[in-house]
């Protein structure tokens, strides 16, 4: 079982490490809103990655079929949601140090990143490819092996997201006077990521029509 856990740990790191809009959001939140918000954002991403890892590890075909069939819609929704988050981030006027963080901020930090990661069907595709490379996710796999892999995926992903949040905390003190610029710059980049995802889905939509 330890070997399967270590394989899952490696897979979780491989999936989480590419630095895209989710990584940028987690880093930006840790810098501008503090370590706890950054960690909760990372937890949302880690749990979404773990969900897709479980689908691949347990061979849940009814979920994978849904993801395959509706990947264009999911990408469009995720891209639109990402663009809205970027706009909101760019238009925020109150300085982060003036924000009074409440339970709703913490819950929103977790839920928004969890939803954003979950609406990226390419994460599931990446899991299938990496699982195949590791010789995992086969129909004859034993239950306890699959569980070990999924637990490993979670811890592997969280190693990366904790590192991102801690890095953001360290940068916060060095960039304290630059926080408004960081917030606006991050907002612009995230808007561009979101628009790209929506446009990519729109242009690929005709290719799936009969």
Secondary structure, DSSP 8 states (H G I E B T S, - for coil): -HHHHHHHHHHHHHHHHS-SHHHHHHHHHHHHH-HHHHHHHHHHHHHHHHHHHHHHHHT-HHHHHHHHHTHHHHHHHHHHHHHHHHHHHHH--S-GGG----HHHHHHHHHHHHHHHHT-HHHHHHHHHHHHHHT-S-TT--HHHHHHHHHHHHHHHHHHHHHHHHHHHHHHHHSGGGHHHHHHHHHHHHHHHHHHHHHHHHHHHGGG--
